[in-house]
Amino acid sequence: MLALGADVLQMFLLPLVLGGAMSPVDDVIDVVVALALSWLVGWHWAFLPAFIAEIVPFVDLVPSWTIATLIATRDAGEPAPRT
């Protein structure tokens, strides 16, 4: 829900976050979301490309936090195989 909320917030604040790395509002949202997701889910490699994509203007229009969270948690419900 956090990732989806951040992506929706950035879409509603589009005039303020359109600049990508040049927008301080966008930067604050992205850093807070990156830290919160890493704390909640744990570090996953999918968060790094999502963070980089959020810096690039117009690429940040893609819901990258939601996609990264789906990738990071896609196997979370499956038990580990027994050896």
PyMOL commands that set and color helices and strands:
alter all, ss='L'
color gray80, all
select helices_A, chain A and resi 2-12+14-17+20-22+24-41+47-55+59-61+64-73
alter helices_A, ss='H'
color red, helices_A
deselect
rebuild
show_as cartoon
